[in-house]
Amino acid sequence: MMLDRVIFGDNQFFGINHMSEEKAQALAEKFKDLRAITDVIEMAYDCGIRAFMLNSNERAKEICDYLRDNISRYPDLRLYPSIPYPYKYANLVAEKGIFATLKDVIVSDSTAGDIASLITKAGFSLFERDMLKVMQILIDIEMKVFHELDIKVIFLQNIITDLLLGFRVKDVFVGYVTYIKEKYGVEPGFITVNLPQLTGFLLDCGIENPIICSSINKAGYFMNPDTASYEKTIQEKTFRPVAMSILASGAIKPREAVEYVCRQPAIQSIVFGASSRKHIEETKELIERFS
């Protein structure tokens, strides 16, 4: 399966800027209303971008509701969800513990029919601590927000990916890949801050040609352990790299950033976020020029 070359990211909508708290706060204020977010989505779509990455955070439901309500406006829009939204679970776990959190999430996010279905699927797995079944339940809960939308790849968030990578739990990675393909009929993907280590591990798990999204930029920003190991991995390993943070939160000029990424032909997709038509058009045009 070929990935979209250009994917529009969503960090700007949620006040995320890893280099500047001031810029992050300004973005959060700018996009506090849904209309401001949908205006930028419309700009990107009008510029010819059809693929959008969307985190399953607290704003995802209203964004997806808008896309479903306006499906005729965006007939060929494709989503690349990123799940789960870890901070929701982290706060609940800190307050209630892991199993109380799981029970609360399952009940609060589900209808009576959903709960019956989940109980049938899980049986007593929560009590037996069957983590693969728990993982499937949480995936289903996270994916409910994206129903009836065109999904291309479901990415596992880097906080979860890298935590599991640290424990070297092959069964969970294989289980995730199998479940996404069988239940949702789409490709699974992984987001990481250590592309070289994750790539080797997934290949060792027998996961062929995995889709891996990571920061890839000339500055080495969020690239662990270093730029050289990323370049070597991209050149030598068989996987589908997706580059994000190509501008290093504004530390690299757009032309220089895009040229660096596009100079590596194995990179299949480029994720970028912007909040103005000028920047969207400029970045997309640069990607097309250097590709």
C-alpha positions in Angstrom: 0.0 0.0 0.0 1.3 3.4 -1.0 1.0 6.1 1.7 0.0 9.7 0.9 3.1 11.7 0.2 1.9 14.8 2.1 0.0 14.4 5.4 -1.3 17.4 7.3 -0.5 17.3 11.0 -2.6 18.6 13.9 -0.2 19.7 16.7 -0.8 23.4 16.0 -4.5 22.9 16.8 -3.8 21.7 20.3 -1.2 24.2 21.3 1.8 21.9 20.9 5.2 23.6 20.3 8.1 21.8 21.8 10.5 24.7 21.4 8.4 27.6 22.9 5.8 27.7 25.6 4.8 31.2 24.4 4.1 29.9 20.9 2.3 26.9 22.3 0.0 29.1 24.4 -0.6 31.4 21.4 -1.7 28.4 19.3 -3.9 27.1 22.0 -5.7 30.4 22.2 -5.9 30.7 18.4 -7.6 27.3 18.0 -9.8 27.2 21.1 -12.8 27.4 18.8 -13.7 24.6 16.4 -14.3 27.0 13.6 -10.6 28.1 13.6 -9.6 24.4 13.3 -12.0 23.6 10.5 -11.0 26.8 8.6 -7.4 25.5 8.5 -8.5 22.0 7.5 -10.5 23.6 4.6 -7.4 25.6 3.6 -5.3 22.5 3.5 -7.9 20.6 1.5 -8.3 23.5 -1.0 -4.5 23.4 -1.4 -4.8 19.8 -2.6 -3.9 18.0 0.7 -6.1 14.9 1.2 -4.4 13.2 4.1 -4.7 14.3 7.7 -3.2 13.0 10.9 -5.4 13.4 14.0 -4.6 12.5 17.6 -7.4 11.0 19.6 -7.4 13.7 22.2 -10.3 15.5 23.7 -10.9 17.7 20.6 -10.9 14.8 18.1 -14.6 14.0 18.6 -15.8 17.5 17.6 -13.4 17.5 14.6 -14.6 14.1 13.4 -18.3 15.1 14.0 -17.6 18.1 11.7 -16.0 15.9 9.0 -18.9 13.5 9.1 -21.4 16.3 8.9 -19.6 17.8 5.9 -18.6 14.5 4.1 -19.7 15.9 0.7 -17.3 18.8 1.2 -14.4 16.4 1.8 -15.3 13.3 -0.3 -11.8 12.0 -0.6 -10.3 13.0 2.7 -8.2 10.3 4.4 -7.4 10.1 8.1 -4.3 8.8 9.9 -5.4 8.5 13.5 -2.9 8.4 16.3 -4.0 6.5 19.4 -4.3 6.5 22.3 -4.4 9.9 23.8 -2.0 8.9 26.7 -2.5 11.9 29.0 -6.1 11.0 29.7 -5.1 7.6 30.9 -2.0 8.8 32.7 -4.1 11.2 34.9 -6.7 8.5 35.6 -4.1 5.9 36.5 -2.3 8.2 38.8 -5.6 8.9 40.6 -7.3 5.5 40.6 -4.9 2.8 39.5 -4.7 0.8 36.2 -7.7 -1.6 36.6 -10.1 1.0 38.1 -9.2 3.3 35.2 -9.9 0.6 32.6 -13.3 -0.1 34.1 -14.1 3.6 34.2 -13.1 4.2 30.7 -15.0 1.2 29.3 -18.2 2.2 31.1 -18.0 6.0 30.5 -17.1 5.8 26.8 -19.6 3.0 25.9 -23.3 2.5 25.3 -25.1 -0.5 26.9 -24.7 -2.4 23.7 -21.0 -1.6 23.5 -20.5 -2.7 27.1 -22.2 -6.0 26.4 -20.0 -6.6 23.3 -16.8 -5.7 25.2 -17.7 -8.0 28.1 -18.3 -10.8 25.5 -14.9 -10.1 24.0 -13.0 -9.8 27.2 -14.7 -12.3 29.4 -12.8 -12.1 32.6 -9.7 -10.9 31.0 -9.5 -7.7 33.1 -9.4 -9.9 36.2 -7.0 -12.4 34.6 -4.8 -9.5 33.4 -4.9 -10.5 29.8 -3.2 -7.5 28.3 -3.7 -8.4 24.7 -7.5 -8.4 25.2 -7.3 -5.2 27.2 -5.3 -3.6 24.4 -8.0 -4.6 21.9 -10.7 -3.1 24.0 -8.8 0.2 24.4 -8.2 0.3 20.6 -11.9 -0.1 20.0 -12.8 2.6 22.5 -10.2 5.0 20.9 -11.4 4.3 17.4 -15.1 4.9 18.0 -14.5 8.6 17.4 -13.4 7.9 13.9 -16.4 5.9 12.8 -17.6 6.3 9.2 -14.5 8.2 8.1 -11.9 6.9 5.6 -9.0 5.5 7.7 -5.6 4.8 6.0 -3.3 4.0 8.8 -3.8 3.7 12.6 -0.7 4.9 14.4 0.3 3.9 17.9 1.4 7.0 19.8 5.2 7.2 20.6 4.7 7.3 24.4 3.1 3.8 24.2 5.3 2.5 21.4 8.5 3.5 23.1 7.4 2.2 26.5 6.6 -1.2 25.1 9.8 -1.1 23.1 11.7 -0.6 26.3 10.2 -3.7 27.7 10.8 -5.7 24.5 7.3 -7.1 24.5 7.1 -8.7 21.1 3.6 -10.3 21.6 2.0 -6.9 22.1 3.5 -5.4 18.9 2.5 -8.5 16.9 -0.9 -8.4 18.5 -1.4 -4.8 17.7 -0.5 -5.3 14.0 -2.7 -8.3 13.7 -5.7 -6.7 15.4 -5.6 -3.5 13.3 -5.4 -5.4 10.1 -8.1 -7.9 11.0 -10.6 -5.7 12.8 -10.2 -2.4 10.9 -8.8 -3.6 7.5 -6.2 -0.9 7.4 -2.4 -0.7 8.0 -1.0 -0.3 11.5 1.7 2.3 12.1 4.0 3.3 14.9 5.3 6.6 16.1 8.6 6.7 17.9 11.5 8.9 19.1 14.0 6.1 18.4 13.5 5.0 14.9 16.7 2.9 14.6 15.9 0.8 17.6 12.2 0.4 16.8 12.8 -0.5 13.2 15.2 -3.3 14.1 12.9 -4.6 16.8 9.8 -4.7 14.6 11.7 -6.6 11.9 12.9 -9.0 14.6 9.3 -9.5 15.5 8.6 -10.7 12.0 6.6 -7.5 11.1 7.3 -7.0 7.5 7.8 -3.5 6.0 6.4 -1.7 9.0 5.2 1.9 8.8 7.2 4.0 11.3 6.7 7.7 11.9 9.5 9.7 13.6 11.1 13.1 13.7 13.4 13.3 10.7 15.2 16.7 10.2 18.6 18.2 9.5 18.9 19.5 13.1 18.6 16.1 14.7 15.7 17.4 16.7 13.9 14.5 18.7 16.1 12.0 16.8 17.5 9.4 19.2 20.3 8.5 19.3 21.6 10.7 16.5 21.1 11.8 12.9 23.6 9.5 11.4 21.9 6.4 12.8 18.6 7.6 11.4 20.1 8.1 7.9 21.8 4.6 8.0 18.5 2.9 9.1 16.5 4.7 6.4 19.0 3.7 3.8 19.5 0.1 4.8 16.4 -1.3 6.5 13.2 -2.4 4.7 10.3 -0.3 6.2 8.1 2.6 5.3 9.5 5.8 7.0 7.1 8.7 7.6 8.9 12.0 8.5 7.5 14.4 11.0 8.9 17.5 12.8 10.9 18.3 9.6 11.1 22.0 10.5 12.3 21.1 14.0 9.6 23.4 15.5 10.8 26.3 13.4 14.5 25.9 13.9 15.1 25.1 10.1 13.9 27.1 7.2 11.3 25.4 5.1 13.3 25.0 1.9 16.3 23.6 3.7 14.1 21.3 5.8 12.2 19.8 2.9 15.2 19.4 0.7 17.0 17.4 3.4 14.0 15.0 3.8 13.3 14.6 0.1 17.0 13.8 -0.5 16.2 10.4 1.2 14.1 8.6 -1.4 13.1 5.8 1.0 11.0 8.3 3.0 7.4 7.7 1.8 5.4 10.5 3.6 6.0 13.9 5.1 3.8 15.1 8.0 3.7 18.9 8.6 1.4 21.3 10.4 0.7 24.9 9.6 -1.9 27.5 10.5 -1.9 29.8 7.5 -2.6 29.3 3.8 0.7 30.8 2.9 2.7 28.3 4.9 0.5 25.4 3.8 1.0 26.3 0.1 4.7 26.9 0.5 5.5 23.7 2.3 3.4 21.5 0.0 4.9 23.2 -3.1 8.4 22.6 -1.7 7.7 18.9 -1.1 6.4 18.5 -4.6 9.3 20.3 -6.1 12.0 18.3 -4.3 10.2 14.9 -4.5 
